[in-house]
Amino acid sequence: MSIARSLNCDGRHGAGLALAVLLLLLPVLGGQGLNLAWRYERAAVAAGQWWRFVTCHLVHLDAAHALLNAVGLALLWALFARAYSWWQWGLALGASIAAAGIGFWFFSTQLVWYVGASGVLHGVFACGCIAMLRQRDRIGLIAAVIFAGKLLYEQWQGPLPFESADMVVTVAHLYGAIGGAAMGLLLRGRGQQLY
């Protein structure tokens, strides 16, 4: 088995990863103007700019933030890309985005603005962990325990010690994970049985 295949970076999967990374990195070229037009901003959403619920996950604080999210995406891709079909991953992303939007609007009313893909990436992680758990994969169990521990720590103590407290919106991680986990429980991935 080639290294590209084992990292889910061959053929269509490799092209899909390249496209997804481009979607995260290209908006950086739009600069601060695009960032301001696309970020989740409570007042703007209240004024009818509902697209910000989606576009906020594509813009970032800066190029380093976008690159960090792109690296996170590549790692998740290597772990989970083949667990579900393309359309199922689309549903998982949609559920993560929807859960973040619902969470921001109804439960985090003090959140003024948000940018970044980390909430959606947490949804992908949750959905992927469920796929691995269904396959009785020990790595999936270890990943799920670490992931749940991270989410609990963030909700109890705030950002991890190496993260900037004023730059990380930990509740976005929780909301995204809830959306991804919910979809993971509903979907039957490749070679999986529903519980």
KEROBA-370518 format. One record per atom (N, C-alpha, C): residue number from 1; chain; atom name; x, y, z. Coordinates in nm, 3 decimals, padded with zeros to 5 digits. Example, Ala and Ser with C-alpha at 12.3 -4.5 7.8 and 13.67 -1.06 7.14 Angstrom:
! KEROBA-370518
{1,A,N,{01.319,-00.569,00.780}},
{1,A,CA,{01.230,-00.450,00.780}},
{1,A,C,{01.320,-00.330,00.780}},
{2,A,N,{01.285,-00.225,00.708}},
{2,A,CA,{01.367,-00.106,00.714}},
{2,A,C,{01.290,00.003,00.787}},
END
This chain:
! KEROBA-370518
{1,A,N,{00.085,-00.118,00.000}},
{1,A,CA,{00.000,00.000,00.000}},
{1,A,C,{00.090,00.124,00.000}},
{2,A,N,{00.062,00.217,-00.088}},
{2,A,CA,{00.144,00.337,-00.095}},
{2,A,C,{00.116,00.431,00.022}},
{3,A,N,{00.215,00.515,00.052}},
{3,A,CA,{00.198,00.611,00.162}},
{3,A,C,{00.083,00.707,00.131}},
{4,A,N,{00.068,00.745,00.004}},
{4,A,CA,{-00.041,00.838,-00.032}},
{4,A,C,{-00.176,00.775,-00.003}},
{5,A,N,{-00.191,00.646,-00.037}},
{5,A,CA,{-00.318,00.579,-00.011}},
{5,A,C,{-00.342,00.565,00.139}},
{6,A,N,{-00.238,00.531,00.214}},
{6,A,CA,{-00.257,00.511,00.358}},
{6,A,C,{-00.290,00.642,00.428}},
{7,A,N,{-00.253,00.755,00.369}},
{7,A,CA,{-00.288,00.885,00.427}},
{7,A,C,{-00.411,00.946,00.360}},
{8,A,N,{-00.481,00.865,00.280}},
{8,A,CA,{-00.603,00.910,00.210}},
{8,A,C,{-00.574,01.029,00.118}},
{9,A,N,{-00.458,01.029,00.055}},
{9,A,CA,{-00.418,01.140,-00.032}},
{9,A,C,{-00.396,01.096,-00.176}},
{10,A,N,{-00.452,00.983,-00.215}},
{10,A,CA,{-00.435,00.935,-00.351}},
{10,A,C,{-00.560,00.964,-00.433}},
{11,A,N,{-00.546,00.966,-00.561}},
{11,A,CA,{-00.660,00.979,-00.653}},
{11,A,C,{-00.757,01.089,-00.615}},
{12,A,N,{-00.886,01.053,-00.615}},
{12,A,CA,{-00.991,01.151,-00.583}},
{12,A,C,{-00.977,01.205,-00.443}},
{13,A,N,{-00.931,01.121,-00.350}},
{13,A,CA,{-00.915,01.168,-00.212}},
{13,A,C,{-00.809,01.277,-00.204}},
{14,A,N,{-00.700,01.260,-00.277}},
{14,A,CA,{-00.595,01.363,-00.279}},
{14,A,C,{-00.645,01.493,-00.340}},
{15,A,N,{-00.721,01.481,-00.449}},
{15,A,CA,{-00.778,01.601,-00.513}},
{15,A,C,{-00.877,01.668,-00.419}},
{16,A,N,{-00.955,01.588,-00.347}},
{16,A,CA,{-01.051,01.644,-00.251}},
{16,A,C,{-00.981,01.719,-00.139}},
{17,A,N,{-00.871,01.662,-00.088}},
{17,A,CA,{-00.795,01.730,00.017}},
{17,A,C,{-00.737,01.861,-00.034}},
{18,A,N,{-00.681,01.860,-00.155}},
{18,A,CA,{-00.624,01.982,-00.212}},
{18,A,C,{-00.730,02.090,-00.226}},
{19,A,N,{-00.848,02.052,-00.272}},
{19,A,CA,{-00.958,02.149,-00.285}},
{19,A,C,{-01.001,02.203,-00.149}},
{20,A,N,{-01.012,02.116,-00.050}},
{20,A,CA,{-01.054,02.159,00.084}},
{20,A,C,{-00.951,02.254,00.145}},
{21,A,N,{-00.822,02.224,00.127}},
{21,A,CA,{-00.717,02.312,00.180}},
{21,A,C,{-00.722,02.447,00.109}},
{22,A,N,{-00.746,02.444,-00.022}},
{22,A,CA,{-00.759,02.570,-00.097}},
{22,A,C,{-00.874,02.654,-00.045}},
{23,A,N,{-00.987,02.589,-00.013}},
{23,A,CA,{-01.103,02.662,00.040}},
{23,A,C,{-01.070,02.730,00.173}},
{24,A,N,{-00.979,02.672,00.249}},
{24,A,CA,{-00.939,02.734,00.375}},
{24,A,C,{-00.835,02.844,00.357}},
{25,A,N,{-00.748,02.828,00.257}},
{25,A,CA,{-00.637,02.923,00.242}},
{25,A,C,{-00.668,03.041,00.149}},
{26,A,N,{-00.748,03.020,00.046}},
{26,A,CA,{-00.775,03.127,-00.051}},
{26,A,C,{-00.840,03.252,00.009}},
{27,A,N,{-00.936,03.238,00.102}},
{27,A,CA,{-00.996,03.360,00.157}},
{27,A,C,{-00.896,03.454,00.225}},
{28,A,N,{-00.779,03.405,00.263}},
{28,A,CA,{-00.676,03.491,00.323}},
{28,A,C,{-00.638,03.601,00.224}},
{29,A,N,{-00.642,03.570,00.093}},
{29,A,CA,{-00.606,03.668,-00.009}},
{29,A,C,{-00.705,03.784,-00.014}},
{30,A,N,{-00.826,03.762,00.037}},
{30,A,CA,{-00.927,03.868,00.039}},
{30,A,C,{-00.900,03.974,00.144}},
{31,A,N,{-00.806,03.947,00.233}},
{31,A,CA,{-00.767,04.045,00.333}},
{31,A,C,{-00.874,04.073,00.437}},
{32,A,N,{-00.853,04.181,00.508}},
{32,A,CA,{-00.941,04.219,00.618}},
{32,A,C,{-01.084,04.250,00.571}},
{33,A,N,{-01.097,04.303,00.449}},
{33,A,CA,{-01.230,04.334,00.396}},
{33,A,C,{-01.318,04.211,00.384}},
{34,A,N,{-01.263,04.103,00.328}},
{34,A,CA,{-01.337,03.979,00.316}},
{34,A,C,{-01.364,03.920,00.454}},
{35,A,N,{-01.264,03.927,00.540}},
{35,A,CA,{-01.281,03.877,00.676}},
{35,A,C,{-01.399,03.945,00.744}},
{36,A,N,{-01.406,04.074,00.735}},
{36,A,CA,{-01.516,04.149,00.799}},
{36,A,C,{-01.651,04.119,00.734}},
{37,A,N,{-01.652,04.094,00.603}},
{37,A,CA,{-01.777,04.066,00.533}},
{37,A,C,{-01.827,03.925,00.557}},
{38,A,N,{-01.738,03.832,00.589}},
{38,A,CA,{-01.775,03.691,00.601}},
{38,A,C,{-01.780,03.639,00.745}},
{39,A,N,{-01.719,03.706,00.838}},
{39,A,CA,{-01.714,03.650,00.974}},
{39,A,C,{-01.853,03.648,01.037}},
{40,A,N,{-01.870,03.556,01.134}},
{40,A,CA,{-01.994,03.559,01.211}},
{40,A,C,{-01.990,03.685,01.295}},
{41,A,N,{-02.090,03.765,01.278}},
{41,A,CA,{-02.103,03.889,01.355}},
{41,A,C,{-02.249,03.898,01.395}},
{42,A,N,{-02.275,03.890,01.522}},
{42,A,CA,{-02.412,03.881,01.572}},
{42,A,C,{-02.500,03.994,01.519}},
{43,A,N,{-02.451,04.116,01.523}},
{43,A,CA,{-02.532,04.230,01.479}},
{43,A,C,{-02.564,04.220,01.330}},
{44,A,N,{-02.468,04.175,01.250}},
{44,A,CA,{-02.491,04.163,01.106}},
{44,A,C,{-02.590,04.051,01.075}},
{45,A,N,{-02.582,03.941,01.147}},
{45,A,CA,{-02.677,03.831,01.127}},
{45,A,C,{-02.817,03.879,01.166}},
{46,A,N,{-02.826,03.953,01.276}},
{46,A,CA,{-02.956,04.007,01.319}},
{46,A,C,{-03.015,04.100,01.214}},
{47,A,N,{-02.927,04.163,01.133}},
{47,A,CA,{-02.973,04.253,01.027}},
{47,A,C,{-03.003,04.178,00.897}},
{48,A,N,{-02.997,04.043,00.900}},
{48,A,CA,{-03.034,03.964,00.784}},
{48,A,C,{-02.920,03.903,00.705}},
{49,A,N,{-02.798,03.918,00.749}},
{49,A,CA,{-02.683,03.863,00.676}},
{49,A,C,{-02.656,03.719,00.723}},
{50,A,N,{-02.752,03.630,00.697}},
{50,A,CA,{-02.749,03.493,00.745}},
{50,A,C,{-02.635,03.410,00.689}},
{51,A,N,{-02.579,03.448,00.572}},
{51,A,CA,{-02.470,03.372,00.511}},
{51,A,C,{-02.348,03.364,00.602}},
{52,A,N,{-02.338,03.456,00.695}},
{52,A,CA,{-02.223,03.458,00.786}},
{52,A,C,{-02.217,03.334,00.873}},
{53,A,N,{-02.330,03.265,00.893}},
{53,A,CA,{-02.329,03.139,00.967}},
{53,A,C,{-02.240,03.036,00.897}},
{54,A,N,{-02.230,03.046,00.764}},
{54,A,CA,{-02.149,02.952,00.685}},
{54,A,C,{-02.011,03.009,00.656}},
{55,A,N,{-02.006,03.132,00.608}},
{55,A,CA,{-01.878,03.187,00.562}},
{55,A,C,{-01.778,03.211,00.675}},
{56,A,N,{-01.826,03.223,00.797}},
{56,A,CA,{-01.734,03.246,00.909}},
{56,A,C,{-01.634,03.132,00.926}},
{57,A,N,{-01.668,03.014,00.876}},
{57,A,CA,{-01.580,02.898,00.888}},
{57,A,C,{-01.472,02.897,00.781}},
{58,A,N,{-01.480,02.988,00.684}},
{58,A,CA,{-01.382,02.995,00.576}},
{58,A,C,{-01.280,03.106,00.595}},
{59,A,N,{-01.310,03.204,00.677}},
{59,A,CA,{-01.215,03.315,00.700}},
{59,A,C,{-01.146,03.294,00.835}},
{60,A,N,{-01.028,03.353,00.847}},
{60,A,CA,{-00.944,03.330,00.964}},
{60,A,C,{-00.886,03.461,01.015}},
{61,A,N,{-00.829,03.455,01.133}},
{61,A,CA,{-00.765,03.574,01.192}},
{61,A,C,{-00.651,03.624,01.105}},
{62,A,N,{-00.572,03.531,01.052}},
{62,A,CA,{-00.458,03.565,00.967}},
{62,A,C,{-00.413,03.439,00.893}},
{63,A,N,{-00.306,03.451,00.815}},
{63,A,CA,{-00.257,03.339,00.736}},
{63,A,C,{-00.211,03.223,00.824}},
{64,A,N,{-00.150,03.253,00.937}},
{64,A,CA,{-00.103,03.147,01.027}},
{64,A,C,{-00.221,03.067,01.082}},
{65,A,N,{-00.329,03.135,01.116}},
{65,A,CA,{-00.451,03.068,01.164}},
{65,A,C,{-00.509,02.979,01.055}},
{66,A,N,{-00.515,03.029,00.932}},
{66,A,CA,{-00.567,02.950,00.820}},
{66,A,C,{-00.479,02.828,00.796}},
{67,A,N,{-00.347,02.846,00.802}},
{67,A,CA,{-00.255,02.735,00.780}},
{67,A,C,{-00.268,02.630,00.890}},
{68,A,N,{-00.285,02.673,01.013}},
{68,A,CA,{-00.304,02.581,01.124}},
{68,A,C,{-00.431,02.497,01.105}},
{69,A,N,{-00.539,02.561,01.062}},
{69,A,CA,{-00.662,02.487,01.035}},
{69,A,C,{-00.645,02.393,00.916}},
{70,A,N,{-00.569,02.434,00.815}},
{70,A,CA,{-00.544,02.348,00.699}},
{70,A,C,{-00.463,02.224,00.739}},
{71,A,N,{-00.365,02.242,00.826}},
{71,A,CA,{-00.287,02.127,00.876}},
{71,A,C,{-00.378,02.034,00.957}},
{72,A,N,{-00.464,02.092,01.041}},
{72,A,CA,{-00.559,02.011,01.116}},
{72,A,C,{-00.650,01.931,01.024}},
{73,A,N,{-00.696,01.995,00.917}},
{73,A,CA,{-00.779,01.926,00.819}},
{73,A,C,{-00.703,01.810,00.755}},
{74,A,N,{-00.578,01.832,00.719}},
{74,A,CA,{-00.498,01.726,00.657}},
{74,A,C,{-00.480,01.607,00.752}},
{75,A,N,{-00.460,01.634,00.879}},
{75,A,CA,{-00.446,01.525,00.977}},
{75,A,C,{-00.576,01.447,00.991}},
{76,A,N,{-00.688,01.519,00.999}},
{76,A,CA,{-00.817,01.452,01.008}},
{76,A,C,{-00.846,01.373,00.881}},
{77,A,N,{-00.806,01.429,00.768}},
{77,A,CA,{-00.825,01.362,00.640}},
{77,A,C,{-00.750,01.229,00.639}},
{78,A,N,{-00.625,01.232,00.688}},
{78,A,CA,{-00.545,01.110,00.691}},
{78,A,C,{-00.610,01.003,00.779}},
{79,A,N,{-00.674,01.045,00.886}},
{79,A,CA,{-00.738,00.950,00.977}},
{79,A,C,{-00.872,00.898,00.925}},
{80,A,N,{-00.954,00.987,00.870}},
{80,A,CA,{-01.095,00.953,00.853}},
{80,A,C,{-01.154,00.961,00.713}},
{81,A,N,{-01.083,01.009,00.613}},
{81,A,CA,{-01.145,01.041,00.483}},
{81,A,C,{-01.225,00.926,00.423}},
{82,A,N,{-01.178,00.804,00.437}},
{82,A,CA,{-01.245,00.691,00.373}},
{82,A,C,{-01.359,00.632,00.457}},
{83,A,N,{-01.383,00.688,00.575}},
{83,A,CA,{-01.486,00.633,00.663}},
{83,A,C,{-01.626,00.651,00.607}},
{84,A,N,{-01.648,00.758,00.533}},
{84,A,CA,{-01.779,00.788,00.477}},
{84,A,C,{-01.764,00.828,00.331}},
{85,A,N,{-01.875,00.828,00.260}},
{85,A,CA,{-01.875,00.875,00.121}},
{85,A,C,{-01.871,01.028,00.120}},
{86,A,N,{-01.850,01.083,00.002}},
{86,A,CA,{-01.843,01.229,-00.011}},
{86,A,C,{-01.970,01.296,00.038}},
{87,A,N,{-02.084,01.242,-00.004}},
{87,A,CA,{-02.210,01.307,00.035}},
{87,A,C,{-02.233,01.294,00.186}},
{88,A,N,{-02.189,01.184,00.247}},
{88,A,CA,{-02.203,01.170,00.391}},
{88,A,C,{-02.115,01.271,00.465}},
{89,A,N,{-01.993,01.292,00.415}},
{89,A,CA,{-01.908,01.395,00.477}},
{89,A,C,{-01.972,01.533,00.459}},
{90,A,N,{-02.037,01.554,00.346}},
{90,A,CA,{-02.107,01.681,00.327}},
{90,A,C,{-02.216,01.702,00.431}},
{91,A,N,{-02.289,01.594,00.463}},
{91,A,CA,{-02.391,01.602,00.568}},
{91,A,C,{-02.327,01.631,00.704}},
{92,A,N,{-02.214,01.567,00.731}},
{92,A,CA,{-02.145,01.590,00.859}},
{92,A,C,{-02.097,01.734,00.870}},
{93,A,N,{-02.042,01.788,00.761}},
{93,A,CA,{-01.999,01.929,00.762}},
{93,A,C,{-02.119,02.020,00.782}},
{94,A,N,{-02.228,01.991,00.710}},
{94,A,CA,{-02.349,02.072,00.724}},
{94,A,C,{-02.404,02.069,00.866}},
{95,A,N,{-02.402,01.950,00.928}},
{95,A,CA,{-02.451,01.938,01.066}},
{95,A,C,{-02.362,02.016,01.163}},
{96,A,N,{-02.231,02.013,01.139}},
{96,A,CA,{-02.138,02.087,01.226}},
{96,A,C,{-02.159,02.238,01.211}},
{97,A,N,{-02.176,02.283,01.088}},
{97,A,CA,{-02.200,02.426,01.063}},
{97,A,C,{-02.333,02.468,01.125}},
{98,A,N,{-02.436,02.386,01.106}},
{98,A,CA,{-02.568,02.418,01.163}},
{98,A,C,{-02.563,02.421,01.315}},
{99,A,N,{-02.495,02.323,01.376}},
{99,A,CA,{-02.486,02.320,01.523}},
{99,A,C,{-02.412,02.441,01.575}},
{100,A,N,{-02.305,02.481,01.505}},
{100,A,CA,{-02.231,02.601,01.547}},
{100,A,C,{-02.321,02.724,01.537}},
{101,A,N,{-02.393,02.737,01.427}},
{101,A,CA,{-02.481,02.852,01.410}},
{101,A,C,{-02.591,02.858,01.514}},
{102,A,N,{-02.652,02.744,01.539}},
{102,A,CA,{-02.758,02.739,01.642}},
{102,A,C,{-02.699,02.771,01.778}},
{103,A,N,{-02.584,02.713,01.806}},
{103,A,CA,{-02.519,02.738,01.935}},
{103,A,C,{-02.481,02.884,01.953}},
{104,A,N,{-02.420,02.943,01.849}},
{104,A,CA,{-02.382,03.084,01.858}},
{104,A,C,{-02.505,03.171,01.883}},
{105,A,N,{-02.609,03.147,01.804}},
{105,A,CA,{-02.726,03.236,01.807}},
{105,A,C,{-02.809,03.221,01.934}},
{106,A,N,{-02.835,03.097,01.974}},
{106,A,CA,{-02.928,03.075,02.085}},
{106,A,C,{-02.861,03.059,02.222}},
{107,A,N,{-02.740,03.008,02.225}},
{107,A,CA,{-02.678,02.977,02.354}},
{107,A,C,{-02.556,03.063,02.389}},
{108,A,N,{-02.492,03.119,02.288}},
{108,A,CA,{-02.375,03.204,02.313}},
{108,A,C,{-02.406,03.347,02.269}},
{109,A,N,{-02.509,03.403,02.328}},
{109,A,CA,{-02.555,03.535,02.288}},
{109,A,C,{-02.453,03.644,02.314}},
{110,A,N,{-02.356,03.617,02.401}},
{110,A,CA,{-02.250,03.714,02.429}},
{110,A,C,{-02.140,03.711,02.324}},
{111,A,N,{-02.139,03.611,02.237}},
{111,A,CA,{-02.037,03.601,02.132}},
{111,A,C,{-02.065,03.705,02.025}},
{112,A,N,{-01.975,03.799,02.011}},
{112,A,CA,{-01.994,03.910,01.917}},
{112,A,C,{-01.952,03.870,01.776}},
{113,A,N,{-01.835,03.804,01.763}},
{113,A,CA,{-01.789,03.761,01.631}},
{113,A,C,{-01.704,03.636,01.643}},
{114,A,N,{-01.690,03.566,01.529}},
{114,A,CA,{-01.615,03.441,01.524}},
{114,A,C,{-01.564,03.419,01.383}},
{115,A,N,{-01.441,03.368,01.372}},
{115,A,CA,{-01.385,03.322,01.244}},
{115,A,C,{-01.308,03.193,01.269}},
{116,A,N,{-01.296,03.113,01.164}},
{116,A,CA,{-01.212,02.994,01.170}},
{116,A,C,{-01.288,02.866,01.147}},
{117,A,N,{-01.211,02.762,01.112}},
{117,A,CA,{-01.269,02.633,01.080}},
{117,A,C,{-01.260,02.534,01.195}},
{118,A,N,{-01.210,02.575,01.309}},
{118,A,CA,{-01.186,02.478,01.417}},
{118,A,C,{-01.315,02.413,01.467}},
{119,A,N,{-01.424,02.486,01.471}},
{119,A,CA,{-01.551,02.426,01.514}},
{119,A,C,{-01.594,02.315,01.420}},
{120,A,N,{-01.585,02.339,01.290}},
{120,A,CA,{-01.622,02.239,01.191}},
{120,A,C,{-01.523,02.122,01.196}},
{121,A,N,{-01.395,02.150,01.216}},
{121,A,CA,{-01.296,02.043,01.226}},
{121,A,C,{-01.324,01.953,01.346}},
{122,A,N,{-01.372,02.011,01.454}},
{122,A,CA,{-01.411,01.930,01.569}},
{122,A,C,{-01.531,01.842,01.535}},
{123,A,N,{-01.620,01.892,01.451}},
{123,A,CA,{-01.732,01.810,01.404}},
{123,A,C,{-01.685,01.693,01.321}},
{124,A,N,{-01.588,01.717,01.233}},
{124,A,CA,{-01.530,01.610,01.152}},
{124,A,C,{-01.464,01.506,01.243}},
{125,A,N,{-01.392,01.554,01.344}},
{125,A,CA,{-01.323,01.464,01.437}},
{125,A,C,{-01.426,01.375,01.508}},
{126,A,N,{-01.533,01.436,01.557}},
{126,A,CA,{-01.636,01.359,01.629}},
{126,A,C,{-01.699,01.255,01.538}},
{127,A,N,{-01.734,01.294,01.418}},
{127,A,CA,{-01.797,01.202,01.323}},
{127,A,C,{-01.701,01.089,01.287}},
{128,A,N,{-01.575,01.122,01.265}},
{128,A,CA,{-01.475,01.021,01.233}},
{128,A,C,{-01.451,00.924,01.347}},
{129,A,N,{-01.448,00.975,01.469}},
{129,A,CA,{-01.431,00.888,01.586}},
{129,A,C,{-01.544,00.786,01.596}},
{130,A,N,{-01.666,00.830,01.569}},
{130,A,CA,{-01.780,00.738,01.574}},
{130,A,C,{-01.765,00.629,01.469}},
{131,A,N,{-01.716,00.666,01.350}},
{131,A,CA,{-01.692,00.564,01.246}},
{131,A,C,{-01.591,00.461,01.293}},
{132,A,N,{-01.482,00.508,01.354}},
{132,A,CA,{-01.379,00.415,01.401}},
{132,A,C,{-01.429,00.329,01.518}},
{133,A,N,{-01.509,00.388,01.605}},
{133,A,CA,{-01.564,00.311,01.716}},
{133,A,C,{-01.656,00.200,01.665}},
{134,A,N,{-01.733,00.230,01.563}},
{134,A,CA,{-01.823,00.128,01.506}},
{134,A,C,{-01.744,00.013,01.443}},
{135,A,N,{-01.624,00.044,01.397}},
{135,A,CA,{-01.540,-00.060,01.339}},
{135,A,C,{-01.456,-00.131,01.445}},
{136,A,N,{-01.479,-00.093,01.571}},
{136,A,CA,{-01.407,-00.151,01.684}},
{136,A,C,{-01.257,-00.131,01.672}},
{137,A,N,{-01.219,-00.016,01.623}},
{137,A,CA,{-01.079,00.020,01.604}},
{137,A,C,{-01.024,00.079,01.735}},
{138,A,N,{-00.915,00.020,01.787}},
{138,A,CA,{-00.858,00.069,01.913}},
{138,A,C,{-00.808,00.212,01.902}},
{139,A,N,{-00.756,00.247,01.787}},
{139,A,CA,{-00.710,00.386,01.768}},
{139,A,C,{-00.829,00.480,01.780}},
{140,A,N,{-00.944,00.438,01.729}},
{140,A,CA,{-01.065,00.519,01.741}},
{140,A,C,{-01.106,00.540,01.885}},
{141,A,N,{-01.093,00.435,01.965}},
{141,A,CA,{-01.125,00.447,02.108}},
{141,A,C,{-01.030,00.545,02.177}},
{142,A,N,{-00.903,00.531,02.150}},
{142,A,CA,{-00.804,00.622,02.210}},
{142,A,C,{-00.830,00.766,02.165}},
{143,A,N,{-00.854,00.784,02.034}},
{143,A,CA,{-00.882,00.919,01.980}},
{143,A,C,{-01.008,00.977,02.043}},
{144,A,N,{-01.112,00.895,02.058}},
{144,A,CA,{-01.238,00.943,02.115}},
{144,A,C,{-01.222,00.984,02.261}},
{145,A,N,{-01.146,00.908,02.338}},
{145,A,CA,{-01.124,00.942,02.479}},
{145,A,C,{-01.044,01.072,02.491}},
{146,A,N,{-00.938,01.086,02.412}},
{146,A,CA,{-00.858,01.209,02.415}},
{146,A,C,{-00.943,01.328,02.370}},
{147,A,N,{-01.021,01.308,02.264}},
{147,A,CA,{-01.105,01.415,02.211}},
{147,A,C,{-01.210,01.459,02.313}},
{148,A,N,{-01.277,01.362,02.377}},
{148,A,CA,{-01.377,01.397,02.479}},
{148,A,C,{-01.311,01.468,02.596}},
{149,A,N,{-01.192,01.423,02.635}},
{149,A,CA,{-01.118,01.489,02.743}},
{149,A,C,{-01.084,01.632,02.707}},
{150,A,N,{-01.043,01.655,02.583}},
{150,A,CA,{-01.010,01.791,02.537}},
{150,A,C,{-01.133,01.881,02.544}},
{151,A,N,{-01.246,01.831,02.494}},
{151,A,CA,{-01.368,01.912,02.496}},
{151,A,C,{-01.411,01.944,02.640}},
{152,A,N,{-01.405,01.845,02.728}},
{152,A,CA,{-01.441,01.868,02.868}},
{152,A,C,{-01.347,01.970,02.933}},
{153,A,N,{-01.218,01.956,02.909}},
{153,A,CA,{-01.121,02.050,02.965}},
{153,A,C,{-01.152,02.192,02.918}},
{154,A,N,{-01.176,02.207,02.788}},
{154,A,CA,{-01.202,02.341,02.733}},
{154,A,C,{-01.327,02.404,02.793}},
{155,A,N,{-01.431,02.325,02.815}},
{155,A,CA,{-01.554,02.382,02.870}},
{155,A,C,{-01.540,02.414,03.019}},
{156,A,N,{-01.452,02.345,03.085}},
{156,A,CA,{-01.432,02.364,03.229}},
{156,A,C,{-01.325,02.469,03.257}},
{157,A,N,{-01.212,02.461,03.185}},
{157,A,CA,{-01.096,02.547,03.214}},
{157,A,C,{-01.068,02.652,03.108}},
{158,A,N,{-01.126,02.640,02.990}},
{158,A,CA,{-01.096,02.732,02.880}},
{158,A,C,{-00.995,02.669,02.785}},
{159,A,N,{-00.933,02.750,02.701}},
{159,A,CA,{-00.839,02.697,02.601}},
{159,A,C,{-00.726,02.616,02.665}},
{160,A,N,{-00.672,02.527,02.586}},
{160,A,CA,{-00.557,02.449,02.631}},
{160,A,C,{-00.442,02.543,02.664}},
{161,A,N,{-00.349,02.501,02.751}},
{161,A,CA,{-00.243,02.591,02.797}},
{161,A,C,{-00.160,02.657,02.686}},
{162,A,N,{-00.143,02.591,02.572}},
{162,A,CA,{-00.062,02.650,02.464}},
{162,A,C,{-00.145,02.736,02.369}},
{163,A,N,{-00.275,02.751,02.395}},
{163,A,CA,{-00.363,02.832,02.311}},
{163,A,C,{-00.388,02.968,02.376}},
{164,A,N,{-00.408,03.068,02.292}},
{164,A,CA,{-00.436,03.203,02.341}},
{164,A,C,{-00.582,03.214,02.384}},
{165,A,N,{-00.604,03.251,02.508}},
{165,A,CA,{-00.740,03.257,02.564}},
{165,A,C,{-00.829,03.356,02.489}},
{166,A,N,{-00.773,03.466,02.439}},
{166,A,CA,{-00.857,03.564,02.371}},
{166,A,C,{-00.869,03.537,02.221}},
{167,A,N,{-00.808,03.430,02.171}},
{167,A,CA,{-00.816,03.398,02.029}},
{167,A,C,{-00.894,03.270,02.000}},
{168,A,N,{-00.920,03.189,02.102}},
{168,A,CA,{-00.987,03.060,02.081}},
{168,A,C,{-01.128,03.064,02.140}},
{169,A,N,{-01.225,03.033,02.057}},
{169,A,CA,{-01.365,03.027,02.101}},
{169,A,C,{-01.396,02.879,02.123}},
{170,A,N,{-01.371,02.833,02.246}},
{170,A,CA,{-01.384,02.690,02.275}},
{170,A,C,{-01.526,02.638,02.258}},
{171,A,N,{-01.623,02.724,02.277}},
{171,A,CA,{-01.762,02.678,02.261}},
{171,A,C,{-01.790,02.640,02.116}},
{172,A,N,{-01.717,02.699,02.020}},
{172,A,CA,{-01.732,02.660,01.879}},
{172,A,C,{-01.689,02.515,01.860}},
{173,A,N,{-01.585,02.473,01.933}},
{173,A,CA,{-01.540,02.334,01.926}},
{173,A,C,{-01.651,02.240,01.975}},
{174,A,N,{-01.713,02.278,02.085}},
{174,A,CA,{-01.820,02.196,02.141}},
{174,A,C,{-01.939,02.187,02.046}},
{175,A,N,{-01.983,02.301,01.993}},
{175,A,CA,{-02.097,02.301,01.904}},
{175,A,C,{-02.069,02.219,01.778}},
{176,A,N,{-01.953,02.238,01.719}},
{176,A,CA,{-01.916,02.162,01.600}},
{176,A,C,{-01.913,02.013,01.629}},
{177,A,N,{-01.856,01.977,01.744}},
{177,A,CA,{-01.848,01.835,01.782}},
{177,A,C,{-01.987,01.775,01.802}},
{178,A,N,{-02.077,01.851,01.860}},
{178,A,CA,{-02.214,01.802,01.878}},
{178,A,C,{-02.279,01.774,01.743}},
{179,A,N,{-02.264,01.866,01.650}},
{179,A,CA,{-02.321,01.846,01.516}},
{179,A,C,{-02.260,01.726,01.444}},
{180,A,N,{-02.127,01.716,01.450}},
{180,A,CA,{-02.059,01.603,01.385}},
{180,A,C,{-02.095,01.470,01.448}},
{181,A,N,{-02.101,01.468,01.582}},
{181,A,CA,{-02.136,01.343,01.652}},
{181,A,C,{-02.279,01.302,01.620}},
{182,A,N,{-02.370,01.398,01.617}},
{182,A,CA,{-02.510,01.366,01.585}},
{182,A,C,{-02.520,01.304,01.446}},
{183,A,N,{-02.449,01.361,01.350}},
{183,A,CA,{-02.455,01.306,01.215}},
{183,A,C,{-02.385,01.171,01.210}},
{184,A,N,{-02.275,01.156,01.284}},
{184,A,CA,{-02.206,01.028,01.289}},
{184,A,C,{-02.294,00.917,01.342}},
{185,A,N,{-02.380,00.950,01.437}},
{185,A,CA,{-02.471,00.850,01.492}},
{185,A,C,{-02.581,00.812,01.392}},
{186,A,N,{-02.615,00.904,01.303}},
{186,A,CA,{-02.719,00.878,01.204}},
{186,A,C,{-02.668,00.806,01.079}},
{187,A,N,{-02.542,00.829,01.045}},
{187,A,CA,{-02.487,00.775,00.920}},
{187,A,C,{-02.432,00.635,00.939}},
{188,A,N,{-02.442,00.559,00.834}},
{188,A,CA,{-02.373,00.430,00.831}},
{188,A,C,{-02.262,00.442,00.730}},
{189,A,N,{-02.140,00.444,00.779}},
{189,A,CA,{-02.024,00.458,00.691}},
{189,A,C,{-01.989,00.329,00.622}},
{190,A,N,{-01.880,00.333,00.552}},
{190,A,CA,{-01.833,00.217,00.476}},
{190,A,C,{-01.795,00.106,00.573}},
{191,A,N,{-01.857,-00.008,00.556}},
{191,A,CA,{-01.825,-00.125,00.637}},
{191,A,C,{-01.869,-00.115,00.782}},
{192,A,N,{-01.966,-00.029,00.812}},
{192,A,CA,{-02.011,-00.011,00.949}},
{192,A,C,{-02.152,-00.065,00.969}},
{193,A,N,{-02.178,-00.107,01.090}},
{193,A,CA,{-02.313,-00.142,01.130}},
{193,A,C,{-02.368,-00.030,01.217}},
{194,A,N,{-02.494,00.002,01.202}},
{194,A,CA,{-02.557,00.096,01.294}},
{194,A,C,{-02.584,00.023,01.423}},
{195,A,N,{-02.567,00.089,01.536}},
{195,A,CA,{-02.590,00.025,01.666}},
{195,A,C,{-02.736,-00.002,01.685}},
END
